[in-house]
Amino acid sequence: MLTKAHRVYHWDRRSNSVSSDRLEDGCGAVLARGIAVYRTRVGDRLGVVRNAARRALDGLRPDRVEAVVDLLDAAATYEWPAGVRQAERRVRVFEAAARPVMDSKTRKRLLEAELGAPADGDDQVTAALYADYPEFHRLAAFPAEYTPEDLRAAYDLAQAQALLYDAVAIVVEARGNFKHIVQYARLSRLLHRIERGPGPAYRLRFDGPNSVLRRTHAYGVDFAKFLAALVQAREWQLEASVAVRGRGRPAVFTLSSSDGLRSNVPPPRLFDSSLEEALARKFGEVRDGWRLRREAVLLEVGRSLLVPDFVFTHDDGTEVALEIVGYWTPEYLADKFGKLALVRETNLIVAVRRAWALSQPAVPPWALPFRTTILLKELMPRLEAFRTGR
C-alpha cells in the first residue's frame, strides 16, 4: 500500500466529493519501461534501481512517479544481511579506524576481513558496511509474469486505499459474496454493523478512526486492507466520508464493483483471530455431544443482522450461537449489546473481555467474560444450561 505522501486524488468543490487517481490507457508503454528496469537490474542496490526506474518513467505525470516506484518495489524481492551482525561489523571497523595511524594496506586487510571480499572504492565500502540499510538492499528478483496491466491495477487500487486512510465512516451495500465481505471485515478488525438493505442487499456500516478511535492511522490502514478484499466481490457499492486535510467538512468518496478495481488478496483464513482458532482447536469437532460449526447462521435483530462466530449443535437438537467480541469501543459495545438484548428465538452466548464485564453494574445473562482466552470449563456449563432449560 502507498503512504499518504504518495496519495493523488481529485476534489470537486461543487459536490464536495473526492475521487482517487486512475492511470489512463496510454500509460502502458511507460509502465513497461519501469518494469524492464527491475528485470534488468537484479543485483543492484535499491537506491540505484529506484533512480533508474524514475528515469525510465519519464513521461508519466510527475505526481505519479514515486507511487509507481513504490509499487514496483513492493512487487520486487530484495535481500540484505539479517540480524545484528552487520551493525557489529560496522562497530569493529569504526573502532579499528579510530586508531592513530592506519596505512592503506592495513585498511585493505581490515575491510577484506570484515566484509569477506575486496571492496574497491569508497562507494563499494559504504555499500558493504551499510548493506542492512534499505538504500543498500540488493534486488534479488522480480516476478516474470508481472505486466503493465498488473502495475496499473495495483496503482488504481492503492490510490483508492490511500483515500480511506482518513475515512470517518463507510457504508457498503452488497448483493453478492456476503460471507466473503463479512469475513474480511472481521479479518481487518473493523467495527461494523450489518443491516438489511434494499431488496436482497445487505448494508454494512463501518465506524472510522476519526469518529471512533480518535484519529488512529492504523484503523484507516485496516479500511484499506478491507477494500482490497471488497473489490473481489460482485455487486457492491461503497460510500465513504473522508476527512481530507484542508477541507471544512468530510468529502464523499464513492466506489462500486463497476469501477473495475482488482486485487490479488488470498482467500480468507479459516479463523478471523487467534482467539477463535484457539477455541476451535481446544473444543475439537465434537465434545460431549456438541458439534461446532463456523458462521452457520444469520440472526435478525430488528433491521440489524448478526453473523455469530460459532454455532454449537447438540445431538438432541439444541443450538447455541456464540459471538466473540474482541475489538471494541464502549460506544460500539453499547450499540451491539442493545441489539443483542432483543434476540429472543435464538440461544446466544456473547464472549466479552473481562475488563468490560467488571466495568458494568450488571453483566447481561448471555455474556461470557474471558481474560485472554475462552475456557472450556466456563463455556461447557453455559452450553449445557440451554439443554436443561428446554
N, C-alpha and C positions, 0 to 999 in steps of 0.2 A: 504494500500500500504506500501511497505517497504521503509526504508531510504537508502541513498547511502552507509551507513556503513555496511549494510547487503546485498549489491549487490554482486552477484557472476557471473562472465562471463568468456568466453574463447576467447583469441585473437590469430588469425592466422597471423603470421608475413608475410608470403609469399603473401597472398592475401589482407593483411591489412583489415581483416574482423573480426567482433566480433559476438559471439552467446551467448544468455542468458543461464544460467544453467537450466537443467531439471532433475527432480528426476527419478531414474530408477524404473523398475517394482518391483525389490526386496525390495523396501523401505516400502512396505505396512505394514509389521509387526511392524516395528519401529514406524511408524506414528500412528498406532493403540495404542501403549503404551502411546504415548504422549497425544492422545485424552482421553484415560482412566484416566489419571491424572486429567484432567479438569472435568471429570464427577464425580469423587470420592472426589474431594477437594472443593466442594461447601461450602462456609462459611469461607474458609481460606483466608489469605491475599494474595494480588497479588505477593509480593516478595516470599512468601512461595510456591505458586503454580508454579511460573516460575522456581524456583530452583528444585522443584520436577520434572517438565517437562524436564529440562535439563538432569537430571539423567536418566529419562526414555528414552530419545532419544540417549543414549549412543549406539554407533554402527552406528549412522548417521555420515556422514563426518563432521568434526568439523566446517568448514566454513559455513555449512548449518544450524546449530543448532539454532542460535539466530534468523535467519529469520523465521524458522518454529515456534519457540516460539512466535514471534511477531504475526504471522498469527493466531495462536491458541488464543492469547489474543484478536485479532480483532473479532473473532467469538464468544467469551465469553461475558457475561454480568456482569459488576461489579457495586457495589453500594458504595456510600460514602456520607458523610454529604454535603449538598449543601449550598451555600451562605457563609456569613462571620461569622456565629455563632460559627463555630469550632475555628476560629482564635481568636475570642473574648474570648472563653472559655480558650484557652491556656494563653492568657494575664492575665486573672484573677488568674489562677493557679500560674503563674510565679510571679505575684505581691504578692500573699499571701506567696509564698515560700521565698520571699526576706526578710521576717520579721526575726528579730534576732534569735528567738527561735521557733521551731515547733516540738513538740513531735510526736511520731508515731500515737497516737490516733487522734490528730488534723489533721495530714496529711491524715489519712484514711477518716475522716469525710469530709474534703475538696474535696478529689478526688471523693468520692461517690456522693457528692452534685453536682459536676460539670459534672461528667461522667455518672451519672444516674444509676450506677451499681458498685458493688465492683470490684476492679482491683487488682488482686493478682500478685505480682512480677513486677519488673521494665519493663520487656518486654511488659506485658499487659498494663501498664500505658502508655508507649511510644506509643503503637499501638492505644490506645484510644485517646490520646492527638493529635496525628497526623493522625487521620483517614481520613482526606481530602487529604493527600499526596498520590500520586499514589502507592508508595510502600506498603501502608496500606489499599488500596481499597479492599473490600471483594468480592470474587467471588460469584455471586448470581445464575447464571445459565449457562448451556452450551447446545446448541441445540442437542436434542436426535437423530436427523436424520443426523448429520454431520458424514461423513465417511472418512476413509483414502484416498479414491479416491478424495473426495472434497478437502482435505488438499493438496494433490499432485497437483490438478488442480490450487488451489489458489497460491501455491508456483511457479509453472511454469509461470503463468500469471504475478505474482508480480515481478519475476526476469526480464521478458521481459519489463515490465513497467519501472522498475528502470533504464534500459539502456536508455530509451527515455528521462530521466531527462536531459541528456546532448545532445539531438539531435539538430543538426544545421539546418537540413531540412528533410522533409519527403515527399515521393511521394507514393500515394496509387492508384493502378489500381483496379477498381471494376467492376464486371459484373452483380452483383445481389444486391438487397436491397439498391439501390442507395439513396432513400429517407431516410432510416434509417441512413445511413452513414452521409449524409449531415446534418440531424437534430442533430446528436450527435457532429459533427464538430462545429456546432454553439453553442450547449449547453456547449461545452468545451471551448468556447471563443477563438477558433483558427483562425488565419488569413489564409485563404485558397483561392485558385483559382481552378476553375473547367474547364477541357478541355475534348474534345473528345479524347478517347484513341483508340487503335487499335480495329477494328471490332466493336462489340456492347459495348465495355468497356468505362468507364469514368475514367479520371485521375484527382486526387485531389492533388494539390501541397500545402504543408504547410511550412510556414516560421518558423524557430525555435528561441528559446530565445537567442542563441549565435549570430545569424546573424542579428536579428531584434531588440530585446529588451535588448541587452547588458547584456547577462548572467543572465537573470531573472529566478531564480529557479522555481518560481510559474508557469511560462509558460511551463516548462518541465513537471511539475505535470499535467498540462492540457493535454499534449500529452499522458501521462499515463492513464488519465481518458478516453480519446478517444479510446485508444487501447482496454479497457475493453468492449466498445460497438462494436468496429470493429470486434472483434472475434466472435460476434453473427451473423455476416453477412455471406454470402456464396460467393465463387468465388472472392477472393480478394488477392492482393499481396502488400506488403509494403516494401519499401526500405528507410532506414534512414541513414543519415550521422551523426555519433556520435563522439563528441569531448571527447574521452577517455583520462583521465589525464595521462600525461607522454608519450603520443604518439605524433609524429610530426604533422601528418595530420589526419583529421577525418577518422574514420574507418567505414566500411559499415556494416550495420545490416539489415538482410532481414528476413521477416516472410511471411507466406501465410495461407490461410484457411486450407490448407492440413497439417499444423503443429499440429492441434488438440487442440489448446488453447481454453479454455472456461471460461465463467464468468456468473454471475447471475445479471447483470445490469438490472434494471427495465425498462419497456417501456418508451420511451421519453415523456417528458411533452408536453402538447399541445402547449405551447409557449416557445421560446428559451430564452426570457428575460422578466423582469417585464415591460420594455418599450412596448414591443409588447402586453403583456397581458392587460396593461392599455389602450392602443389604442383600442383593440378589445372590451373591456368592455364598454368604452365610446361610441364607434360607434354603437354597437349592431349588430344584424343580417342584418337589413335593415334600411337605413336612406336616406330620400329624393329620393327614387327610386334607391339608390345604395345598392348593396349586397356585403358583404365582404366574401372572401374565403382565406384559408391558403395555401400557396405554391402550387398554382394550375397550374402554367405554368413553362416551361423551355425555357429560352431565349438563342438563339445562337448569339454570338458576335464574328464573325470570327471563330477561332477554340476554343474560350472560351465559357463557359456556365454560365448562371446566373439563380439562383432559387430565385425569389423575395419572400419577406416575406408574402405579401398580394397581392391579385388581387381584384379590385373593379369592379363590373359589373353593369351597369345601365339597367333599363328596356328597354331603346331604343337600347341596344346592345353595347354601348360604354364600352370598357375595359381599365383599367388603372392598371399597376403594380406598387407596392410600395416596394422599398428596403430600409431597415433601416440599416445604418452603425453606430454601436455603439462602437465597439472595433477596434482601428485602429492605424496606424503609418503614418507619412507623405508619406513614400515610398509606403505603401500599398494603400493609397488613390490615389496617383498619378497614379499608375498602374490601379486601379479599375476604376477611372473616365475616364482614357484614353480609356478604353474599352466601358464604358457606353456611351461615346460620339458617338460611332459608331452605337448605336441602332437606327434604322430608322422605322421599321414597327410596333413597339410596343409603346403605350403610357406609359411613365415611369416617376415616381417621386422617387427621392432618398432623404431620410431624413438624414441629417448630423448635427453634433454638430455645434452650432452657433460659437464656438471658431474657428473652421476650416474655416467657411464661412467668418468670419471677417478678416482672415489672407490672403484671396485671393484678387488679383486685380480685378477680376470679377467673380461673382458667376454664375455657369452654370444655364441655364434656367430651367433645370429639378431638381435642388437642392432645397430642402425644409429645411431651417435651423431650429433647435429647441434648446432649452436650456436644460431642464431636462425632458420634456415630449412633445409629439406631440399634438398640439392644434387643435381641430376640426375646430375652427374658421379660422385657416390658411390652413388646409387641404381641406375643402369642396370647397372653391373657386377654388383651383387648379384642383380638380376633375371636377368641372363644366366647367372649361375653355376648357377641351378636348371635351366636348359636343358642345359648341358654335363654336368650330373650325372645326366641322365635315363638 
